[in-house]
Amino acid sequence: PANALAGPAPQKTKQLYLENTYLFEHAAKVLEVWEDGDKLCVELDQTIFHPQGGGQPSDVGMIEGDGLPPLEVLFVQGDKARPGVIRHDSKGDAAAWRDAAAARRDVVCKVDGEKRRLFARIHSAGHLLDVAVYALGFRWRPGKGYHFPDGPYVEYAISDDGRQLDNKDAKAKQAVIDELNAKMKELVGKSVGVRVEFVDGVRTVTFEETSCGCGGTHVSHAGEIGEVVVKKLQAKSGNMRVSYSMG
């Protein structure tokens, strides 16, 4: 996924969000500030803001400093023109923040904790769904994930191995939805642990021995995910989209 990890270019902005999902406030240093249309763009030496990518929304929040007008962070992304730099698209006093960058001012980043927790729950629910799908005997391969609040889903490549499902059999599909919901409830109830580690240089997230390379933010155990409701199975072009919602 786009947010999963180091590409060919070295990472210039230290990614503190990879180390702790629940780090909502942390110090940083302003390195550069520039304008792009109506956006004030900020480069920091390190950041707790998760950039949009890999199916996960961008964090939002504030950047503050002594004697500086607050800077509202509206969107965070990898800067295509500056490989390895995480860019904070913000709203604030351009002149004051350009001066802050020139002086390499120390600041404090403050992530919107409520949204961060929600995004981590939704993203982790997608990974837990991989566990449930496998437990039901399917050998679908997880691919695209959409972990936004407005209709999250995971899209799987259908395999000839393992359990099969007749996509035209509505009753069979509903039965699988019911099984998935029961399994997800069981896994959440067991508070299945989450392990995050680097394997051969790739950040890997593991839920009950089901692993995937990922650069997203995650809960510390499945109990923090809360209720997950599988809503729909939709087959298309050799893929199976499993849509879900959060309780």
C-alpha positions in Angstrom: 0.0 0.0 0.0 1.0 3.6 -0.6 1.5 4.3 3.2 3.4 1.0 3.9 6.8 1.9 4.0 9.9 2.9 2.7 10.2 3.2 -1.1 13.4 3.7 -3.0 13.9 7.2 -1.7 15.2 7.7 1.9 12.6 8.9 4.4 13.5 12.5 5.4 10.6 13.1 7.8 10.8 10.8 10.8 7.4 8.9 11.0 6.5 8.9 14.7 3.0 7.7 14.0 4.5 4.3 13.0 5.8 3.9 16.6 2.7 4.6 18.6 -0.9 5.0 17.4 -1.8 6.8 20.7 0.9 9.5 20.5 -1.4 12.5 20.1 1.0 15.2 21.0 4.8 15.5 20.3 7.5 18.0 19.7 9.0 18.7 16.2 11.1 21.3 14.4 9.9 23.4 11.5 12.3 22.9 8.5 10.5 24.6 5.6 7.3 26.4 4.8 6.0 27.2 1.4 2.7 28.1 -0.3 0.8 26.1 -2.8 -2.3 27.9 -4.0 -4.4 28.6 -0.9 -2.5 26.0 1.2 0.4 26.7 3.6 2.7 23.7 3.4 4.9 22.7 6.2 7.9 20.3 6.5 8.9 19.1 9.9 11.9 17.0 11.0 9.4 14.5 12.5 5.7 14.0 12.7 2.9 12.2 14.5 0.5 13.1 11.6 -0.4 10.0 9.5 -0.4 11.0 5.8 -3.3 9.8 3.6 -2.4 6.6 1.8 -2.8 2.9 1.9 -6.6 3.3 2.1 -6.4 5.3 5.4 -7.5 9.0 5.7 -5.1 11.7 6.7 -4.8 12.8 10.3 -5.8 16.4 11.1 -5.0 18.7 14.0 -2.9 21.6 15.0 0.8 22.8 15.1 1.6 25.3 17.8 4.6 27.1 19.1 5.5 29.7 21.7 4.6 33.2 20.3 3.3 31.7 17.0 -0.3 31.9 15.7 -1.7 28.3 15.7 -1.5 26.4 12.4 -4.5 24.2 11.5 -3.4 21.0 9.7 -6.1 20.1 7.2 -4.4 17.4 5.2 -1.2 15.4 5.3 0.5 13.6 2.4 3.8 12.4 1.0 5.2 15.3 -1.1 5.6 14.1 -4.7 8.1 16.8 -5.5 10.2 16.2 -2.3 10.8 12.5 -2.0 10.8 11.3 1.6 9.1 14.4 2.9 5.7 14.4 4.6 3.9 17.6 3.8 1.4 19.1 6.1 -1.2 21.2 4.2 -2.3 23.8 6.6 -4.1 27.1 7.2 -2.5 29.9 9.1 -0.3 33.0 9.1 2.1 32.5 6.2 4.6 35.2 7.2 4.9 34.1 10.8 5.4 30.4 9.9 8.0 31.2 7.2 10.0 33.1 9.9 9.5 30.1 12.1 11.0 27.8 9.4 13.9 30.2 8.8 14.7 30.0 12.6 14.1 26.3 12.8 11.6 26.8 15.5 10.6 24.1 17.9 6.8 23.4 17.8 4.3 21.0 19.2 2.1 18.8 16.9 -1.4 17.9 18.2 -3.3 15.2 16.4 -7.1 15.1 16.6 -7.2 12.1 18.9 -10.9 11.2 18.3 -10.4 10.9 14.5 -7.1 9.0 15.0 -8.7 6.4 17.2 -11.6 6.0 14.7 -9.3 5.6 11.7 -7.2 3.1 13.6 -10.3 1.1 14.5 -11.6 1.0 11.0 -8.2 0.1 9.5 -7.6 -2.6 12.1 -11.1 -4.0 11.4 -10.0 -4.5 7.8 -7.1 -6.6 8.9 -9.2 -8.6 11.4 -11.5 -9.3 8.5 -8.6 -11.1 6.8 -8.4 -13.4 9.8 -12.1 -14.1 9.7 -12.1 -14.8 6.0 -9.3 -17.3 6.4 -11.0 -18.9 9.4 -14.1 -19.6 7.4 -12.0 -21.6 4.9 -11.7 -19.1 2.1 -8.3 -18.5 0.6 -9.1 -15.1 -0.9 -6.0 -12.8 -1.2 -6.4 -9.4 0.4 -5.7 -6.5 -2.0 -7.2 -3.0 -2.0 -8.6 -1.7 1.3 -10.7 1.4 1.8 -10.6 2.4 5.5 -12.6 5.6 5.5 -15.7 6.1 7.7 -18.0 6.4 4.7 -18.3 2.8 3.7 -15.1 0.8 4.4 -14.3 -2.4 2.6 -11.6 -4.9 1.7 -11.3 -6.3 -1.8 -10.0 -9.8 -2.2 -8.7 -11.7 -5.2 -10.8 -14.9 -5.4 -8.8 -18.1 -5.3 -9.6 -21.6 -6.7 -8.2 -23.0 -3.5 -10.1 -23.5 -0.3 -13.8 -22.9 0.2 -15.8 -21.7 -2.7 -18.9 -19.4 -2.9 -21.5 -19.3 -5.7 -21.7 -15.5 -6.3 -25.1 -15.9 -7.8 -26.6 -17.7 -4.8 -28.0 -14.9 -2.6 -28.8 -17.2 0.3 -25.3 -18.6 0.3 -23.8 -15.1 0.3 -26.0 -14.1 3.2 -25.0 -17.2 5.1 -21.3 -16.2 4.6 -22.1 -12.7 5.8 -23.7 -14.1 8.9 -20.7 -16.4 9.5 -18.3 -13.5 9.1 -20.2 -11.4 11.5 -20.2 -14.2 14.1 -16.4 -14.7 13.6 -15.6 -11.0 13.9 -17.7 -10.8 17.1 -15.7 -13.7 18.4 -12.3 -12.3 17.5 -13.2 -8.8 19.0 -14.5 -10.5 22.1 -11.2 -12.5 22.5 -9.3 -9.2 22.3 -6.9 -10.8 19.7 -3.5 -9.2 20.0 -1.9 -7.1 17.4 1.9 -7.4 16.6 3.7 -4.7 14.7 7.3 -5.4 13.7 9.7 -4.9 10.8 10.4 -8.0 8.8 13.2 -7.7 6.2 12.8 -4.0 6.3 9.0 -4.0 5.8 6.7 -2.9 8.6 4.4 -5.9 9.1 1.1 -6.0 11.1 -0.1 -9.3 12.4 -3.5 -10.3 13.8 -3.6 -13.9 15.1 -0.8 -15.1 12.8 -2.3 -13.4 9.7 0.3 -10.8 8.5 0.3 -8.0 6.0 2.8 -5.2 5.2 1.2 -2.0 6.3 2.1 1.6 7.3 -1.2 2.4 9.0 -2.1 3.1 12.5 -3.7 0.3 14.5 -5.3 -0.6 17.8 -3.2 -2.5 20.4 -5.7 -5.4 20.5 -8.9 -6.3 18.7 -11.1 -5.5 21.7 -10.5 -1.8 21.0 -12.1 -2.2 17.6 -15.5 -2.5 18.9 -18.5 -3.8 16.9 -18.0 -4.5 13.2 -20.9 -5.4 11.0 -20.2 -7.0 7.6 -22.8 -5.5 5.3 -22.3 -6.9 1.8 -20.4 -9.3 -0.4 -19.9 -8.0 -4.0 -18.1 -10.1 -6.7 -16.6 -8.3 -9.7 -13.9 -9.1 -12.1 -12.5 -12.0 -10.1 -12.5 -10.0 -6.9 -14.8 -10.1 -3.8 -15.5 -6.9 -2.1 -16.4 -7.3 1.6 -18.1 -4.1 2.9 -18.4 -3.4 6.6 -19.4 -0.7 9.1 -18.4 0.2 12.6 -20.8 0.0 15.5 
